[in-house]
Amino acid sequence: MGIIPADRQRQILELIHADGVVQVQELSERFQVSVLTVRRDLDYLASEGLVERTHGGATLRRSLPVEPAYSQKALEYPFEKQSIGMAVAALISPGDTVYINSGSTTLEVIRALRHHEITIVTNNIDAAWIANEETSFRLILVGGVYRNRSHSVSGSFSQPVIGNVYANKAVIGVDGFSLSAGLTTPVIEEAETTRAMIAQTVGKVIVVAAGNKIGVVSNFRTVDVQSIHVLVTDSNGGKMLSSEELEALGIELITAG
């Protein structure tokens, strides 16, 4: 006798918790059921908010209701973030005007861009420390209320600067990246400021996210995934995403490192 659907779905969820990602074909062979049956199982788990569906399988859906302290985020995945920063720097051309929002990953992007002759417009306050070094970029800091937890400024006071600058690229860090929920953050002011930057970008919107951000859904949506053009992640993030599905959405997937 085969496994009843509830038991199979429980075992699938255990596999996702253990491995981070599962593929439909592998599950079909493991449980000796049809691909259609596996897809129904994954669709059910997704409808319950337990997993994030991808074209070929599913990843674990995680929530982030509270913003982590910046000191904590800065210590996580340093090599991966540096690799992402260097990969993004290769996408930026001399003379570009680039919006870059807050975050420890975007700070690595700014560090990788220090010898680029470009203009950076950002709410990431730590960019000023990099600009104190020998740098080639011009730095414009938007206004706003300073938030120690994110080392950034945001809110309505940032809007006058952002509203007068049209960038030809944007580099956007996220707290959560989900194909269904989009780009999310636990702080509404950060969502509003980042959304304004994206709205004022007339070229590519590049999202940077280490693998620990993939499949995460936080409280406030910044934009949906249809608003972005490139996703740069690390090898762990690349394993949890379907390049074919992203390409179908018009998103280029770049795996750094």
C-alpha positions, 0 to 999 in steps of 0.5 A: 500500500502506498503512503497516504497524501498527508504522510507523503506531504509531511515527509516532503516538508521534512526533506525541504527542511533538511535540504532547503530545496526539492525537485519534482522528478526526484520526489516522484522517483522517491515516493513512486508516484506520478509527477502530477501527484508530487506537484499537487502535494507541493501546491498544497504545501504552498497554499498552506504557506509552508513552502515556496514553489519553483518551476521544478520543485519547491524551497522552504518558505521562511518568515522574517517578522523582525529586522535583525540587528545590523551587527548581526547581518554584517557578520553573516556570509561575508565571502558570499556577499563580497562575491556578489559585490564583485559580480555586480561591479562587472555590470556597472559602466563608467558614467552610470548613475546608480541607486543603491539601498541599505544593507550589508550586501549592498555595502559590499557592492559599494566597496566593489565600486570604489574605483568606478567613475560613477554616481552613487545615490544611496540611503546606506550611511556606511557608504560615507566611510568607503567614500572617505577612502581613495574612491572614484565615485561621486556619492549622493546621500538621500535624506531621511530619519536615521535607523541604527538597526539598518545603518540607513536613512529612510522615510518621507524626508528622502523623497525630495532627493530621490524624486529629482534623480533618474538613475540608469541602474539600481542595486537593491538589497532585500530582507526577503526574495520570493517569486510569489511575494516579491521583494519584502522587508520588515520595515515599512519606511525601507520599503517606501524608500526602496520602492521610490528608488526603483520607480526613478530607475530608467534602466536595469534593476539588479537585486542582490540576495545571499542564499539565506534571503531566498524563500523568505517573506517579510511584512512589507512588500517593496515591489513584485518580481516583475519589477526587476531585471537581474538577480545576483545570488550565491551558489546556495541561492542558485540551487534554490531557484529555477533559472528557466522560471526566472528567465520566463519572468524576464529576470537574468540569474547570476550566481556569484562565487 
